[in-house]
Amino acid sequence: MCKLDPYINVDPGTMNPGEHGEVFVTDDGGETDLDLGHYERFIDESLNRGSNTTTGSIYSSVIAKERRGDYLGKTVQVIPHVTDEIKDRIKRLAHDDVDVVIVEIGGTVGDIEIVPFIEAVRQFRRDVGRENVCYIHLTLVPYLAPSGEQKTKPTQHSVTELRSRGIQPDVIVCRSDQPISDALKRKISLLCDVSIEAVISAIDARNLYEIPLTMFEEGLDTFVCHTLGLDLENHPIDLSGWEELVERVENANRVTRIGIIGKYVSMPDAYLSIVEALRHAGFAHGAKVEFDWIDAELVPSEIDIDRIHQLDGIVIPGGFGERGIEGMIAASTIARQAEIPLLGICLGMQVMVIDVARDLAGLDAANSTEFAPTTSYPVIALMAEQTDVADLGGTMRLGAYPAMLQPGSQVAKLYGAEVASERHRHRYEFNSRFRGKLEEAGLLCSGTSPDGRLVEFVELPGHPFFVGTQAHPEFKSRPDRPHPLFNGLLEAAMVRLEGRAPHLIGIDSLA
């Protein structure tokens, strides 16, 4: 899979999550667009940094080549230098074990930023042969309620714009909230010069994971495979496993409330992979997960504590900066004292450590040097600020790192192994100078780096589920294979739900 993004940022790593959504991290440490998370969840293949290309990265590479003299003094232009760079990014994904590269161009036809990408993929068909390329165009077919009709004008205009750029779509996928009738398909087929079998109706689905089945029923898979000359006789399309997944999704009916207490809750896409990972765990347990989005800045001053107590489980997600930190620490305290299942991710683990340090270890001023550089008890600090690991420097840890899990720990039991590999994206670490003091207070450092110097997992023995990880496990969850940590959280949340059920039923009957 490949995502071509027209924005000029080199990558999404420095973009505001509240504006752009989450930054998805690949095994090799690529900071990529959140769409790569969707790709991995749907195709179950680990991607790499090469699967995400932006205008910024293209121009950065072209300018670097010009400075090195790679172009031998020629005038550097959009065609051929920029378009060649785009085509090279696509070709790099071709390996012996790759049959098809699916390339998504972000943005909208007509955007000024998108022109070089459209020109590059136009050239691509000429470079590799017409039989080796299939153009799929996604359009909107709006429904006008007052007149009770669907309008094809947006589709006609965008196809006309594409044709003016030299691209004739092979397939048109029509996004709508109403089914596209056969008559409307014939109209689009005639006006846009595509086969009627290639006009695909993509209506709103009951859930995200039903979409592949809808596309299959519309014949998209078969038409694309025939267009590319792929052998369907010896390799028939088999979606039985996916059908079983969708059946589990549809049958999930035990409502479980999970609170996400973070700093970007006004933009749920900032936590997209966490939301999907929780849903995956819900599928496995027959649970329909409902989310309570709680702004960490409002905890506990403006949030009714009862609202938090009514949750079946809590996730404190990652983030950067000081805003909302004290609210996250307060949420950790509430979850710990009320025995509400809690999973802390990255920054979430760090605030759990600060909570334990302050409340159980007697380190009242404990904090992270990210928020309080002069704190007397820097239980979270840059690696370079820790005297026993100073040689590691203070740069961001990105990508997959292994962890050794403590035998018999809750984390080891969840993974069913004593070694785990998870993806990271952070600068600050658990300060190992305070490890002894915190373990005396009851915190178990249940996972460490192979050399034992970096703490990767923490937990609180005796608590139903008080687990934190320095990593981002949500990136590796799959709809038919939920991540062990989210699976564990859901299991503990459902135990709590069952324990509260008689009381809640009593309230309902009185109401």
C-alpha positions, 0 to 999 in steps of 0.5 A: 500500500502507498499513500501520496499526500499533497501537503508540504510537510515532510511527514506528519510527525510535527503536525497537530493531532487536533487538526490532522489526527494521529501519527501512525508509526511503522516498524521501521520508525516511519511517522506516517499518515493515519491512513496507513493504520487503516491499510494495516488493519485491513490487509494485515501486512506491516508497512514501512516508511516508504508507504507514505510520501508527501509533497514535502518529502518529494521536494526535499529529495529533489532539492538535495539531489540538485545540491549534490549535482545529481542532475548534472546542472540541468534546470530542475522542473516539475516534469520530469524531476518531481514526477520522476521522484514520485514514480520512484517512490511507488516503484521502491515498493515493488519486491519479489513477494509483491503482486500489486501496489495499491496507491492512494492519492490524497486530496481532491481532483482540482486541488493545486497541490495534487497536480504533480501526483496526477501527472506522475500516475498518468506517466506511470501507465505509459512506463509500465504498460496499460495492462499493468495499471488500473485507475479507480476514481472515488466520487461523491453522489449526494442525495438531495432530500427536498427533491428526493434524487441523487445528483451525478454532477460532482462525478461528471465534473471530477471525471472531466477534470481527470480527463483534462489531466490525461487520466481516464478512470477504469472504475468509478466508486460512487460514495453515497448514503443511498444505493446507486440505482441501475439507471443511475449507473447507466447514466454515469457509465455513459457520461464518464465512458466506463463500463457499467460493471465498473460503476460501483455503489459504495453506500454507508455501511453499518460498520467499517469492516462490512465495506470489503463485503459490500465492494465484493458484492458490487463486483469491484474485486473481480473487475479490478483483477480482470483489468490487471489480468490476475488469475481468479480461476486458480486463486478465487476470492475467499472472504469467508474469514472476513464474513465471520469477522463481520458476523462477530461485529454484528453480534457484539451487543454487551455495551461496555463503556470505556473512557478515553481521558486525553488532551485531543478528545475534540478530534477523535481521529487523534486516537483512531488506532486506540479506538479501533484496537478497543473495538477489536477487543470488543469483537472478541468478547461480544462487546459493543464498546461505547466511548466517553471522551473526557478532556483531561484539562477538566479532570477533576475540577469540572468533571463529575467524579461519578462520571468516571466511576460509572466507566467500565474501563479507562485508557489514558493515551499518549501526547506531548506537552504539559496541557492536561497532565494533572488531569491525567494524573488525577484520573490515574489516581481515581482508577487506582483507588476505585479499582477501575481497569486502566491502560496507560499508553506512552504518556499514559504510562508516565502519568501512572508512574507519577501518580504512584510516585506521589501517592504511594512512594511519598515523592510528593513533587514527583514529575516529568522533566518535560513538564517540570525541569527542576523537579526534585523527583524526576521519575520521568526524564530524557535518557540523557538526564539519567546518569546511568543511561546517559550514553544513550542520548536524548533523541526520540525513540521511533519504531519497533523495540523488543521488551523482556517481560517479567515471568508470571506478570500480568503483562507476560500472561496477556502476551503468552510470552516473555518477549514482546516487540512494540512500536514507540514514539516518545522522548521521555522515559521511566527514570531507572534511578527511581525504580527501586523506590517505586517497586518498594511502593508496590509498582512492578516494572514488568517489562524492560529493554533487553539490557534491562536499562529501560522500563517498557511496562509497569503494572500494579499487582492486586489491581484488576488491571492497572497496566502501562506501556511506554509503547503504542500497542494500538498500532499492531491490533487487527480486527480478527486478532485483537492486541493482548493489552486491549484484550486484557483491558476489555476482559477486566472491564467486562468483569467490572460491568458484570459486578455492577450489573445488578445495581444498574438494573435496579436503577433502570427498574426504578426509572 
